[in-house]
């Protein structure tokens, strides 16, 4: 048995802000993917995944009572017993949605009366899916917005206008020969979502931090989303630079220490601008540049993966 493939995602804009109703833009990233497989002779990694699926199955049986979604728990249990695991190339703790792809795969295989990609995806259906996925993914790292699994399940770019207003969207056509790029920078450190979100929630208790979030962080995030979707690259980079600055000043704990200087260097030289990818603390860092060759030179010794060309 081998199930369909589910891809990783990148939240281009909106990390932390979407908790407080900023706009957000999430795109599928097909470089990493995962699928459910079954084998009687499991490697150590597959065995660990198999055990985790067993616990997840128990959790899903418990949340069924909320009448949000029903699963074929008996079939899930049977498959786990027969050696089912999630075979994935998506790195964990990297901000590219490893648990999201798994949640999407399980919903796709075991949910009753599931909402499918082939339907007319009304706002109501998208919100219902997002709520179901949020409930499912909470098993992995506390509170979840449900966006990662939604992106993985639909394999479509998703525009978040606010908590209760999301829609699938299309991105401006990429220019493969273009010099401008969005890239991933590998920090080489595994990040954990829960502790980072905890730090953020603690900071939210301070009025100064709340004001900064509203007046600066969310303002620039919303502008970035609009300019990106409209293909207004000049305005986009102006706001990305501001956003990078705001993050460096106010989200230091989420940026691995070794990258503080690199972050600053980008803002000072304008060779590139860095921002958080997911909750931060490690994993990937997102980069934006108007000249990818210049950025590569400036970030020599670091691994860059281009995800979008302007």
C-alpha positions in Angstrom: 0.0 0.0 0.0 1.2 3.5 -0.9 -1.1 6.5 -0.4 -1.2 9.7 -2.5 1.5 12.3 -2.0 1.1 15.3 0.2 3.5 18.3 -0.1 5.2 20.6 2.3 4.1 24.3 2.5 5.7 27.7 3.1 3.9 30.5 4.9 5.4 33.4 2.9 3.8 36.0 5.1 1.7 35.9 8.3 3.8 34.0 10.9 2.6 35.0 14.4 0.5 37.8 12.8 -2.3 35.4 11.8 -2.8 34.6 15.4 -3.9 38.2 15.8 -5.8 38.5 12.5 -3.2 39.8 10.1 -3.3 38.7 6.5 -1.3 35.6 5.5 -0.2 33.8 2.3 0.7 30.2 2.3 2.0 28.3 -0.7 2.6 24.6 -1.5 6.3 23.7 -1.7 6.6 20.5 -3.8 10.3 19.9 -3.0 9.3 17.9 0.1 6.6 15.4 0.3 5.1 12.5 2.3 2.8 9.5 1.8 1.3 6.7 3.9 3.0 3.4 3.3 2.7 -0.1 4.8 5.5 -2.6 5.4 5.9 -5.6 7.6 9.6 -5.0 8.0 10.0 -1.5 9.4 13.2 0.5 9.8 13.7 2.3 13.2 12.4 5.5 11.8 9.3 3.9 10.2 8.6 2.0 13.5 8.7 5.4 15.4 6.3 6.8 12.8 4.1 3.7 13.2 3.9 4.1 17.0 3.1 7.8 16.6 0.3 6.9 14.2 -1.1 4.5 16.8 -1.2 7.4 19.4 -2.7 9.7 16.8 -5.4 7.2 16.1 -6.4 7.1 19.8 -6.5 10.9 19.8 -8.7 11.0 16.7 -11.1 8.5 18.4 -11.4 11.0 21.3 -12.1 14.1 19.2 -14.8 12.4 17.2 -17.2 13.1 20.1 -17.0 16.8 19.2 -19.1 16.0 16.1 -16.7 18.0 13.9 -15.5 15.0 11.9 -15.9 11.2 11.9 -13.1 8.7 11.0 -13.0 5.1 10.2 -11.1 4.3 13.3 -11.3 0.5 12.9 -9.6 0.7 9.5 -7.0 3.1 10.8 -6.2 0.8 13.8 -6.0 -2.2 11.5 -3.6 -0.4 9.1 -1.4 0.6 12.0 -1.3 -3.0 13.2 -0.2 -4.0 9.7 2.8 -1.7 9.8 1.5 1.6 8.3 3.9 4.6 8.6 4.3 8.0 7.1 7.2 8.1 4.7 8.2 11.7 4.4 11.1 13.8 3.1 9.7 16.8 4.9 12.2 17.8 7.6 10.6 18.1 11.1 11.0 21.3 13.0 11.9 23.3 9.8 8.7 25.4 9.4 7.6 23.7 6.2 4.7 21.7 7.6 5.8 18.1 8.3 2.8 17.4 10.6 0.5 19.3 8.2 1.2 16.8 5.4 0.6 13.8 7.7 -2.7 15.3 9.0 -3.8 15.8 5.3 -2.9 12.2 4.5 -4.9 10.8 7.4 -7.9 13.0 6.7 -7.8 12.0 3.0 -7.7 8.3 3.9 -10.0 7.9 6.9 -12.4 10.8 7.2 -16.1 10.0 6.5 -18.0 12.4 4.2 -14.8 14.3 3.5 -14.7 17.6 1.6 -12.6 17.1 -1.5 -10.5 19.3 -3.7 -12.8 18.6 -6.7 -15.8 20.3 -5.0 -16.7 24.0 -5.3 -14.6 25.1 -2.4 -16.8 27.8 -0.8 -15.5 29.9 2.1 -17.6 27.8 4.5 -16.1 24.5 3.3 -12.5 26.0 3.5 -13.2 27.2 7.1 -14.7 23.8 8.0 -11.6 22.0 6.7 -9.4 24.5 8.5 -11.2 23.9 11.8 -11.1 20.1 11.4 -7.4 20.2 10.5 -6.6 22.6 13.5 -8.3 20.1 15.8 -6.4 17.2 14.3 -3.0 18.9 14.2 -3.3 20.1 17.8 -2.1 16.6 18.7 1.4 17.4 17.4 2.2 20.8 18.8 -0.5 22.2 21.0 -2.7 24.9 19.4 -2.8 24.7 15.6 -4.4 27.1 13.1 -5.0 24.2 10.7 -3.5 26.1 7.8 -0.5 23.8 7.1 -2.7 20.7 6.6 -5.2 22.8 4.6 -2.4 23.8 2.2 -1.0 20.3 2.0 -4.5 18.8 1.4 -5.5 21.2 -1.3 -2.1 21.9 -2.8 -3.2 25.4 -3.6 -1.9 28.8 -2.5 -4.1 30.1 0.4 -4.8 33.7 1.1 -5.7 34.4 4.7 -7.7 37.7 5.0 -8.5 37.1 8.6 -9.3 34.2 11.0 -12.7 33.6 9.5 -12.0 34.7 5.9 -9.8 32.5 3.8 -9.8 31.7 0.1 -7.7 29.8 -2.4 -5.8 32.2 -4.6 -3.4 32.3 -7.6 0.1 33.6 -7.6 1.6 36.0 -10.2 3.4 34.0 -12.9 7.0 33.3 -12.0 9.8 34.6 -14.2 12.3 31.7 -14.3 15.0 34.0 -15.7 14.2 36.7 -13.2 16.9 37.8 -10.7 14.5 38.4 -7.9 13.8 35.5 -5.7 12.3 34.1 -2.5 14.7 31.5 -1.0 15.0 29.2 2.0 18.1 29.5 4.2 18.9 26.4 6.2 19.8 27.3 9.8 20.9 23.7 10.5 19.0 23.8 13.7 15.8 22.0 14.5 13.1 24.4 15.8 10.3 23.5 18.1 6.9 25.3 17.5 5.4 25.0 21.0 8.2 26.9 23.0 8.3 29.7 20.4 4.5 30.2 20.5 4.8 30.2 24.3 7.4 33.0 24.2 5.1 35.0 21.8 2.1 34.5 24.0 4.1 35.8 27.0 5.2 38.8 25.1 1.6 39.5 24.1 0.9 40.3 27.7 2.9 43.5 27.3 1.1 46.5 25.9 4.1 47.7 24.1 4.5 44.5 22.2 0.8 44.4 21.3 1.0 47.9 19.9 4.1 47.0 17.9 2.4 44.0 16.5 -0.6 46.0 15.4 1.1 49.2 14.2 4.2 47.7 12.6 4.3 43.9 12.2 0.7 43.4 11.0 0.8 46.6 8.9 3.9 45.5 6.9 2.7 41.9 6.7 -0.7 42.9 5.2 1.1 45.2 2.7 3.5 42.4 1.7 0.7 40.0 1.0 -1.1 42.6 -1.2 2.0 43.7 -3.1 3.1 40.1 -3.7 -0.3 39.0 -5.1 -0.5 42.2 -7.3 3.0 41.6 -8.6 4.2 45.0 -7.3 7.7 44.0 -6.6 9.1 47.5 -5.9 6.6 48.1 -3.1 6.9 44.5 -1.8 10.6 44.9 -1.1 10.1 48.2 0.7 7.8 46.5 3.1 9.8 43.2 3.4 12.8 45.3 4.5 10.6 47.0 7.2 9.3 43.7 8.2 12.7 42.2 8.5 13.7 45.1 10.7 10.7 44.8 13.0 11.3 41.0 13.4 15.0 41.6 14.3 14.0 44.2 16.9 11.1 42.4 18.5 11.4 38.7 17.8 15.0 38.1 18.7 14.3 34.8 20.7 12.8 33.3 17.5 16.0 34.0 15.5 18.9 31.6 16.1 21.7 33.6 17.7 24.2 32.8 14.9 21.9 34.5 12.4 21.4 37.9 14.2 24.4 39.4 12.4 23.5 37.9 9.0 20.0 39.3 9.5 21.4 42.8 10.1 23.8 42.5 7.2 21.0 42.0 4.8 19.1 45.1 6.0 22.3 47.2 5.9 23.5 46.0 2.4 20.1 45.5 0.8 21.5 42.3 -0.7 18.7 40.3 0.8 16.1 40.5 3.6 15.4 37.7 6.0 12.2 36.8 7.8 10.9 33.9 9.9 9.6 30.8 8.2 7.0 29.4 10.5 7.5 29.8 14.2 11.3 30.2 14.0 13.8 29.1 16.6 15.6 27.1 13.9 14.6 25.3 10.8 14.5 27.4 7.7 14.7 31.1 7.5 13.0 32.8 4.5 14.9 35.2 2.4 13.9 37.8 -0.2 16.3 39.3 -2.7 16.1 41.5 -5.8 19.3 39.8 -7.1 19.8 36.2 -6.2 23.5 36.2 -7.4 24.3 39.0 -5.0 22.5 37.3 -2.2 24.4 34.0 -2.8 27.7 35.8 -2.8 26.7 37.7 0.4 25.6 34.5 2.1 28.5 32.4 1.0 28.9 29.2 3.1 25.1 28.9 3.6 22.8 26.7 1.7 20.1 28.5 -0.3 17.1 27.0 -2.0 15.1 29.2 -4.4 11.4 28.7 -4.0 10.0 31.5 -6.2 11.5 33.7 -8.9 10.4 37.3 -9.7 
